[in-house]
Amino acid sequence: MIASNTKTPKRVLSPSSEIYGNSAKIAEIEVEEQNVIEKIQIGTSTLETKEDVIQMIDFVQESIQKILLKTARECHKIIIKKELILQNWN
């Protein structure tokens, strides 16, 4: 039985763990990009009509927009963290 008054220690992030977290996010984005590429490769082999082509183009456009948005967010977070690290360095 666990005592009810035990507290979980707070997680303290060092600059290296921050960088690792960012690397993990970037890796997630890369996996998502690869998944989109695979779907496009599979989908293009079954395109038969004009509607199929339009759907594929829409899918590619939406996927690229989502990936770019995620990438932009992560880049912004990295820039802010870098600025904070540099401010605290002095």
C-alpha positions as CSV (number, residue, x, y, z in Angstrom):
1,M,0.0,0.0,0.0
2,I,1.3,3.4,-0.9
3,A,1.1,6.2,1.6
4,S,-1.3,8.9,0.6
5,N,1.1,11.7,1.7
6,T,3.9,10.9,-0.8
7,K,4.5,13.5,-3.4
8,T,5.8,13.0,-6.9
9,P,9.0,15.0,-7.4
10,K,8.8,17.8,-9.9
11,R,10.5,17.1,-13.2
12,V,13.3,19.6,-13.8
13,L,14.3,20.1,-17.4
14,S,17.9,20.7,-18.3
15,P,18.9,22.2,-21.6
16,S,19.9,18.8,-22.8
17,S,16.5,17.3,-22.0
18,E,14.8,20.2,-23.7
19,I,16.8,19.5,-26.8
20,Y,15.9,15.8,-26.5
21,G,12.2,16.7,-26.3
22,N,12.6,18.9,-29.4
23,S,14.3,16.1,-31.2
24,A,11.5,13.7,-30.3
25,K,8.9,16.2,-31.7
26,I,11.0,16.6,-34.9
27,A,11.2,12.8,-35.2
28,E,7.3,12.6,-34.9
29,I,7.0,15.1,-37.7
30,E,9.4,13.1,-39.9
31,V,7.4,9.9,-39.2
32,E,4.2,11.7,-40.2
33,E,5.9,12.9,-43.4
34,Q,6.9,9.3,-44.2
35,N,3.4,8.1,-43.6
36,V,2.0,10.7,-46.0
37,I,4.6,9.8,-48.6
38,E,3.6,6.1,-48.3
39,K,-0.1,6.9,-48.6
40,I,0.7,9.0,-51.7
41,Q,2.7,6.2,-53.3
42,I,-0.1,3.7,-52.6
43,G,-2.8,6.1,-53.7
44,T,-1.2,7.1,-57.0
45,S,-1.2,3.5,-58.2
46,T,-5.0,3.4,-57.9
47,L,-5.9,6.8,-59.6
48,E,-8.3,6.2,-62.4
49,T,-10.6,9.2,-62.6
50,K,-10.3,12.9,-62.5
51,E,-12.1,12.8,-59.1
52,D,-9.4,10.4,-57.8
53,V,-6.7,12.8,-58.9
54,I,-8.5,15.7,-57.2
55,Q,-8.9,13.8,-54.0
56,M,-5.2,12.9,-54.0
57,I,-4.2,16.5,-54.6
58,D,-6.4,17.7,-51.8
59,F,-5.0,15.0,-49.5
60,V,-1.4,16.0,-50.3
61,Q,-2.2,19.7,-49.8
62,E,-3.9,19.2,-46.5
63,S,-1.1,16.8,-45.3
64,I,1.6,19.3,-46.3
65,Q,-0.2,22.2,-44.5
66,K,-0.5,20.1,-41.3
67,I,3.1,19.1,-41.4
68,L,4.3,22.7,-42.1
69,L,2.2,24.0,-39.2
70,K,3.6,21.4,-36.8
71,T,7.1,22.2,-38.0
72,A,6.6,25.9,-37.6
73,R,5.2,25.5,-34.1
74,E,8.2,23.3,-33.1
75,C,10.7,25.8,-34.6
76,H,9.1,28.6,-32.7
77,K,9.3,26.7,-29.5
78,I,13.0,25.9,-30.1
79,I,13.7,29.6,-30.8
80,I,12.0,30.7,-27.6
81,K,13.8,28.0,-25.5
82,K,17.1,29.0,-27.1
83,E,16.5,32.7,-26.2
84,L,15.7,31.7,-22.6
85,I,18.8,29.5,-22.3
86,L,21.0,32.3,-23.6
87,Q,19.4,34.9,-21.3
88,N,20.0,32.6,-18.3
89,W,23.5,31.8,-19.4
90,N,24.7,35.3,-18.5
